[in-house]
Amino acid sequence: MLKKYSAIDLRGHPHEMYEAVYTPKKITSPEKGEAVELCLEDPAEIKKVLRKMDKTALIFVRGGNITLNRAIVQQKIVDVMSKPYPMDDVTAQKASENRIAFEINVEAIVQTRGYKRARLIETLKNTVRTSKLCHTHLVITSGATDEYTVKSPRTLVAFGKILGLEYYEAKSAIYNIPKMILQKGENEVKK
């Protein structure tokens, strides 16, 4: 009999394999909710919008270039930075100080092919390496949009190992760190 994993998917489709599954809504203006994702490209606009979102439980912000990534990690209210590449040690260090996790989304790999996939895997390996050096939290998500694209927790752990994480680090990236992020959000809402 296979041992069942305890896992939380911070970006995925609801499935019985996971204790909790979140699907962030993409927004461009402040709104309270369970999980939201900001998709803005102007660092000044991100700061302005985040100031108004102090009671949202789980905030994802999509990264882009170095300037945008550095502006995102300056904001302590952000919980998870999606697509944190290109990555540098200054960004990773500041994210570590502000307890912002970096998201590694498996669906991004599934949707690419050929040379683009190879470059993306190399970029993700670099993100993992830099995150480990700076002690920045990583979260591995399935990114599933329907029941047919759901990845098992074991698959996510195996993918984390491919990227350079140890077994315990990969397992922590699908349970302990997401649980810690959700508890932080609950504590903020209670205040």
Phi and psi restraints in degrees (value plus and minus 20) as a CYANA .aco file:
   2 LEU   PHI    -101.6   -61.6
   2 LEU   PSI     121.7   161.7
   3 LYS   PHI     -95.7   -55.7
   3 LYS   PSI     112.0   152.0
   4 LYS   PHI    -101.9   -61.9
   4 LYS   PSI     113.9   153.9
   5 TYR   PHI    -103.5   -63.5
   5 TYR   PSI     127.0   167.0
   6 SER   PHI    -110.7   -70.7
   6 SER   PSI     103.7   143.7
   7 ALA   PHI    -168.0  -128.0
   7 ALA   PSI     132.2   172.2
   8 ILE   PHI    -149.3  -109.3
   8 ILE   PSI     108.9   148.9
   9 ASP   PHI    -126.8   -86.8
   9 ASP   PSI      89.4   129.4
  10 LEU   PHI     -98.9   -58.9
  10 LEU   PSI     -27.4    12.6
  11 ARG   PHI    -170.1  -130.1
  11 ARG   PSI      77.4   117.4
  12 GLY   PHI    -192.8  -152.8
  12 GLY   PSI    -189.8  -149.8
  13 HIS   PHI    -124.8   -84.8
  13 HIS   PSI     116.1   156.1
  14 PRO   PHI     -73.7   -33.7
  14 PRO   PSI     112.6   152.6
  15 HIS   PHI    -174.5  -134.5
  15 HIS   PSI     131.6   171.6
  16 GLU   PHI     -86.4   -46.4
  16 GLU   PSI     -37.6     2.4
  17 MET   PHI     -89.9   -49.9
  17 MET   PSI     -37.4     2.6
  18 TYR   PHI    -134.2   -94.2
  18 TYR   PSI     121.1   161.1
  19 GLU   PHI     -86.6   -46.6
  19 GLU   PSI     -60.3   -20.3
  20 ALA   PHI    -164.5  -124.5
  20 ALA   PSI     121.7   161.7
  21 VAL   PHI    -153.1  -113.1
  21 VAL   PSI     112.3   152.3
  22 TYR   PHI    -139.7   -99.7
  22 TYR   PSI     124.4   164.4
  23 THR   PHI    -146.4  -106.4
  23 THR   PSI      79.4   119.4
  24 PRO   PHI     -83.0   -43.0
  24 PRO   PSI     117.8   157.8
  25 LYS   PHI    -106.7   -66.7
  25 LYS   PSI     114.6   154.6
  26 LYS   PHI    -100.7   -60.7
  26 LYS   PSI     106.9   146.9
  27 ILE   PHI    -155.4  -115.4
  27 ILE   PSI     142.6   182.6
  28 THR   PHI    -144.0  -104.0
  28 THR   PSI     -25.9    14.1
  29 SER   PHI    -152.7  -112.7
  29 SER   PSI     138.5   178.5
  30 PRO   PHI     -80.4   -40.4
  30 PRO   PSI     120.5   160.5
  31 GLU   PHI    -183.9  -143.9
  31 GLU   PSI     117.7   157.7
  32 LYS   PHI    -102.5   -62.5
  32 LYS   PSI     124.7   164.7
  33 GLY   PHI    -198.0  -158.0
  33 GLY   PSI     159.0   199.0
  34 GLU   PHI     -94.0   -54.0
  34 GLU   PSI     -64.9   -24.9
  35 ALA   PHI    -169.2  -129.2
  35 ALA   PSI     105.7   145.7
  36 VAL   PHI    -150.2  -110.2
  36 VAL   PSI     132.8   172.8
  37 GLU   PHI    -145.9  -105.9
  37 GLU   PSI     104.9   144.9
  38 LEU   PHI    -109.4   -69.4
  38 LEU   PSI     111.4   151.4
  39 CYS   PHI    -142.1  -102.1
  39 CYS   PSI      47.4    87.4
  40 LEU   PHI    -134.1   -94.1
  40 LEU   PSI     129.9   169.9
  41 GLU   PHI    -131.0   -91.0
  41 GLU   PSI     -24.4    15.6
  42 ASP   PHI    -124.6   -84.6
  42 ASP   PSI      97.6   137.6
  43 PRO   PHI     -75.8   -35.8
  43 PRO   PSI     -57.9   -17.9
  44 ALA   PHI     -86.7   -46.7
  44 ALA   PSI     -58.8   -18.8
  45 GLU   PHI     -87.5   -47.5
  45 GLU   PSI     -57.6   -17.6
  46 ILE   PHI     -80.9   -40.9
  46 ILE   PSI     -65.8   -25.8
  47 LYS   PHI     -80.1   -40.1
  47 LYS   PSI     -63.2   -23.2
  48 LYS   PHI     -84.7   -44.7
  48 LYS   PSI     -63.6   -23.6
  49 VAL   PHI     -89.4   -49.4
  49 VAL   PSI     -61.2   -21.2
  50 LEU   PHI     -86.3   -46.3
  50 LEU   PSI     -48.8    -8.8
  51 ARG   PHI     -81.7   -41.7
  51 ARG   PSI     -48.8    -8.8
  52 LYS   PHI    -109.6   -69.6
  52 LYS   PSI     -23.4    16.6
  53 MET   PHI    -132.9   -92.9
  53 MET   PSI      24.0    64.0
  54 ASP   PHI     -96.7   -56.7
  54 ASP   PSI     -31.0     9.0
  55 LYS   PHI    -133.6   -93.6
  55 LYS   PSI     -11.1    28.9
  56 THR   PHI     -96.6   -56.6
  56 THR   PSI     119.2   159.2
  57 ALA   PHI     -89.6   -49.6
  57 ALA   PSI     -63.0   -23.0
  58 LEU   PHI    -160.3  -120.3
  58 LEU   PSI      96.0   136.0
  59 ILE   PHI    -135.8   -95.8
  59 ILE   PSI      99.8   139.8
  60 PHE   PHI    -122.3   -82.3
  60 PHE   PSI     120.8   160.8
  61 VAL   PHI    -150.4  -110.4
  61 VAL   PSI     110.0   150.0
  62 ARG   PHI    -101.4   -61.4
  62 ARG   PSI     107.0   147.0
  63 GLY   PHI     -97.2   -57.2
  63 GLY   PSI    -198.6  -158.6
  64 GLY   PHI    -182.2  -142.2
  64 GLY   PSI    -108.3   -68.3
  65 ASN   PHI    -127.7   -87.7
  65 ASN   PSI     156.1   196.1
  66 ILE   PHI     -78.3   -38.3
  66 ILE   PSI     -64.7   -24.7
  67 THR   PHI     -82.0   -42.0
  67 THR   PSI     -65.1   -25.1
  68 LEU   PHI     -84.9   -44.9
  68 LEU   PSI     -64.2   -24.2
  69 ASN   PHI     -81.0   -41.0
  69 ASN   PSI     -61.9   -21.9
  70 ARG   PHI     -86.7   -46.7
  70 ARG   PSI     -55.7   -15.7
  71 ALA   PHI     -87.3   -47.3
  71 ALA   PSI     -57.0   -17.0
  72 ILE   PHI     -86.1   -46.1
  72 ILE   PSI     -66.6   -26.6
  73 VAL   PHI     -92.0   -52.0
  73 VAL   PSI     -30.0    10.0
  74 GLN   PHI     -95.0   -55.0
  74 GLN   PSI     -39.5     0.5
  75 GLN   PHI    -110.9   -70.9
  75 GLN   PSI      91.6   131.6
  76 LYS   PHI     -88.7   -48.7
  76 LYS   PSI     -38.1     1.9
  77 ILE   PHI     -95.5   -55.5
  77 ILE   PSI     -40.5    -0.5
  78 VAL   PHI     -89.8   -49.8
  78 VAL   PSI     115.7   155.7
  79 ASP   PHI    -116.9   -76.9
  79 ASP   PSI     -65.0   -25.0
  80 VAL   PHI    -157.6  -117.6
  80 VAL   PSI     115.2   155.2
  81 MET   PHI    -124.4   -84.4
  81 MET   PSI      96.0   136.0
  82 SER   PHI    -100.9   -60.9
  82 SER   PSI     129.3   169.3
  83 LYS   PHI      26.6    66.6
  83 LYS   PSI      43.8    83.8
  84 PRO   PHI     -99.0   -59.0
  84 PRO   PSI      -4.5    35.5
  85 TYR   PHI    -126.5   -86.5
  85 TYR   PSI     125.7   165.7
  86 PRO   PHI     -92.8   -52.8
  86 PRO   PSI     123.6   163.6
  87 MET   PHI    -131.3   -91.3
  87 MET   PSI     121.2   161.2
  88 ASP   PHI    -156.0  -116.0
  88 ASP   PSI     146.1   186.1
  89 ASP   PHI     -88.5   -48.5
  89 ASP   PSI     -48.0    -8.0
  90 VAL   PHI     -85.6   -45.6
  90 VAL   PSI     -64.6   -24.6
  91 THR   PHI     -83.5   -43.5
  91 THR   PSI     -65.6   -25.6
  92 ALA   PHI     -83.8   -43.8
  92 ALA   PSI     -60.0   -20.0
  93 GLN   PHI     -84.8   -44.8
  93 GLN   PSI     -64.2   -24.2
  94 LYS   PHI     -86.9   -46.9
  94 LYS   PSI     -57.4   -17.4
  95 ALA   PHI     -83.2   -43.2
  95 ALA   PSI     -59.5   -19.5
  96 SER   PHI     -83.7   -43.7
  96 SER   PSI     -63.0   -23.0
  97 GLU   PHI     -82.7   -42.7
  97 GLU   PSI     -59.2   -19.2
  98 ASN   PHI    -113.0   -73.0
  98 ASN   PSI     -14.1    25.9
  99 ARG   PHI      37.2    77.2
  99 ARG   PSI      26.5    66.5
 100 ILE   PHI    -122.9   -82.9
 100 ILE   PSI     108.5   148.5
 101 ALA   PHI    -111.1   -71.1
 101 ALA   PSI     132.5   172.5
 102 PHE   PHI    -120.9   -80.9
 102 PHE   PSI     116.8   156.8
 103 GLU   PHI    -116.3   -76.3
 103 GLU   PSI     112.8   152.8
 104 ILE   PHI    -132.8   -92.8
 104 ILE   PSI      91.7   131.7
 105 ASN   PHI    -121.5   -81.5
 105 ASN   PSI      97.5   137.5
 106 VAL   PHI     -86.1   -46.1
 106 VAL   PSI     -51.9   -11.9
 107 GLU   PHI     -82.1   -42.1
 107 GLU   PSI     -49.8    -9.8
 108 ALA   PHI     -81.4   -41.4
 108 ALA   PSI     -57.0   -17.0
 109 ILE   PHI     -91.2   -51.2
 109 ILE   PSI     -61.7   -21.7
 110 VAL   PHI     -83.2   -43.2
 110 VAL   PSI     -55.4   -15.4
 111 GLN   PHI    -101.1   -61.1
 111 GLN   PSI     -31.2     8.8
 112 THR   PHI    -123.7   -83.7
 112 THR   PSI     141.8   181.8
 113 ARG   PHI    -158.0  -118.0
 113 ARG   PSI     140.7   180.7
 114 GLY   PHI      38.7    78.7
 114 GLY   PSI    -154.0  -114.0
 115 TYR   PHI     -81.4   -41.4
 115 TYR   PSI     -59.3   -19.3
 116 LYS   PHI     -81.0   -41.0
 116 LYS   PSI     -59.6   -19.6
 117 ARG   PHI     -85.9   -45.9
 117 ARG   PSI     -63.4   -23.4
 118 ALA   PHI     -81.3   -41.3
 118 ALA   PSI     -62.2   -22.2
 119 ARG   PHI     -86.3   -46.3
 119 ARG   PSI     -59.2   -19.2
 120 LEU   PHI     -86.0   -46.0
 120 LEU   PSI     -61.8   -21.8
 121 ILE   PHI     -82.7   -42.7
 121 ILE   PSI     -62.2   -22.2
 122 GLU   PHI     -83.2   -43.2
 122 GLU   PSI     -60.0   -20.0
 123 THR   PHI     -84.2   -44.2
 123 THR   PSI     -61.9   -21.9
 124 LEU   PHI     -86.1   -46.1
 124 LEU   PSI     -58.3   -18.3
 125 LYS   PHI     -82.0   -42.0
 125 LYS   PSI     -60.4   -20.4
 126 ASN   PHI     -85.3   -45.3
 126 ASN   PSI     -59.6   -19.6
 127 THR   PHI     -81.9   -41.9
 127 THR   PSI     -64.0   -24.0
 128 VAL   PHI     -83.5   -43.5
 128 VAL   PSI     -65.2   -25.2
 129 ARG   PHI     -80.5   -40.5
 129 ARG   PSI     -67.7   -27.7
 130 THR   PHI     -85.9   -45.9
 130 THR   PSI     -60.2   -20.2
 131 SER   PHI     -83.6   -43.6
 131 SER   PSI     -60.5   -20.5
 132 LYS   PHI     -85.7   -45.7
 132 LYS   PSI     -60.1   -20.1
 133 LEU   PHI     -84.2   -44.2
 133 LEU   PSI     -56.8   -16.8
 134 CYS   PHI    -117.7   -77.7
 134 CYS   PSI     -16.0    24.0
 135 HIS   PHI      38.1    78.1
 135 HIS   PSI      22.7    62.7
 136 THR   PHI    -112.9   -72.9
 136 THR   PSI     119.6   159.6
 137 HIS   PHI     -90.6   -50.6
 137 HIS   PSI     123.8   163.8
 138 LEU   PHI    -140.0  -100.0
 138 LEU   PSI     123.2   163.2
 139 VAL   PHI    -145.0  -105.0
 139 VAL   PSI     107.0   147.0
 140 ILE   PHI    -121.6   -81.6
 140 ILE   PSI     105.2   145.2
 141 THR   PHI    -142.6  -102.6
 141 THR   PSI     136.3   176.3
 142 SER   PHI    -102.6   -62.6
 142 SER   PSI     -52.9   -12.9
 143 GLY   PHI      49.0    89.0
 143 GLY   PSI      -1.5    38.5
 144 ALA   PHI     -84.3   -44.3
 144 ALA   PSI     117.9   157.9
 145 THR   PHI    -126.8   -86.8
 145 THR   PSI     -35.6     4.4
 146 ASP   PHI    -172.2  -132.2
 146 ASP   PSI     156.8   196.8
 147 GLU   PHI     -85.8   -45.8
 147 GLU   PSI     -40.0     0.0
 148 TYR   PHI    -104.1   -64.1
 148 TYR   PSI     -36.6     3.4
 149 THR   PHI    -125.0   -85.0
 149 THR   PSI     -13.7    26.3
 150 VAL   PHI     -86.2   -46.2
 150 VAL   PSI     113.3   153.3
 151 LYS   PHI    -125.5   -85.5
 151 LYS   PSI     121.5   161.5
 152 SER   PHI     -92.6   -52.6
 152 SER   PSI     137.1   177.1
 153 PRO   PHI     -77.5   -37.5
 153 PRO   PSI     -55.7   -15.7
 154 ARG   PHI     -83.3   -43.3
 154 ARG   PSI     -57.4   -17.4
 155 THR   PHI     -85.0   -45.0
 155 THR   PSI     -61.2   -21.2
 156 LEU   PHI     -84.8   -44.8
 156 LEU   PSI     -60.5   -20.5
 157 VAL   PHI     -84.3   -44.3
 157 VAL   PSI     -63.7   -23.7
 158 ALA   PHI     -81.7   -41.7
 158 ALA   PSI     -60.0   -20.0
 159 PHE   PHI     -84.4   -44.4
 159 PHE   PSI     -60.3   -20.3
 160 GLY   PHI     -80.8   -40.8
 160 GLY   PSI     -59.1   -19.1
 161 LYS   PHI     -85.7   -45.7
 161 LYS   PSI     -58.1   -18.1
 162 ILE   PHI     -80.8   -40.8
 162 ILE   PSI     -56.2   -16.2
 163 LEU   PHI     -99.6   -59.6
 163 LEU   PSI     -27.2    12.8
 164 GLY   PHI      95.1   135.1
 164 GLY   PSI     -14.2    25.8
 165 LEU   PHI    -104.5   -64.5
 165 LEU   PSI     129.3   169.3
 166 GLU   PHI     -94.7   -54.7
 166 GLU   PSI     144.3   184.3
 167 TYR   PHI     -76.1   -36.1
 167 TYR   PSI     -68.6   -28.6
 168 TYR   PHI     -85.2   -45.2
 168 TYR   PSI     -52.8   -12.8
 169 GLU   PHI     -89.8   -49.8
 169 GLU   PSI     -61.5   -21.5
 170 ALA   PHI     -85.6   -45.6
 170 ALA   PSI     -61.1   -21.1
 171 LYS   PHI     -86.6   -46.6
 171 LYS   PSI     -58.7   -18.7
 172 SER   PHI     -83.8   -43.8
 172 SER   PSI     -53.3   -13.3
 173 ALA   PHI     -90.5   -50.5
 173 ALA   PSI     -35.6     4.4
 174 ILE   PHI    -130.3   -90.3
 174 ILE   PSI     -23.3    16.7
 175 TYR   PHI    -155.7  -115.7
 175 TYR   PSI     -83.0   -43.0
 176 ASN   PHI     -83.3   -43.3
 176 ASN   PSI     -67.9   -27.9
 177 ILE   PHI     -89.3   -49.3
 177 ILE   PSI     -66.1   -26.1
 178 PRO   PHI     -78.6   -38.6
 178 PRO   PSI     -58.3   -18.3
 179 LYS   PHI     -83.8   -43.8
 179 LYS   PSI     -61.6   -21.6
 180 MET   PHI     -83.0   -43.0
 180 MET   PSI     -61.6   -21.6
 181 ILE   PHI     -84.1   -44.1
 181 ILE   PSI     -63.1   -23.1
 182 LEU   PHI     -86.1   -46.1
 182 LEU   PSI     -58.2   -18.2
 183 GLN   PHI     -86.8   -46.8
 183 GLN   PSI     -56.2   -16.2
 184 LYS   PHI     -82.0   -42.0
 184 LYS   PSI     -63.4   -23.4
 185 GLY   PHI     -83.5   -43.5
 185 GLY   PSI     -60.8   -20.8
 186 GLU   PHI     -83.9   -43.9
 186 GLU   PSI     -59.8   -19.8
 187 ASN   PHI     -86.0   -46.0
 187 ASN   PSI     -57.0   -17.0
 188 GLU   PHI     -87.4   -47.4
 188 GLU   PSI     -59.8   -19.8
 189 VAL   PHI     -87.0   -47.0
 189 VAL   PSI     -55.5   -15.5
 190 LYS   PHI     -88.8   -48.8
 190 LYS   PSI     -46.7    -6.7
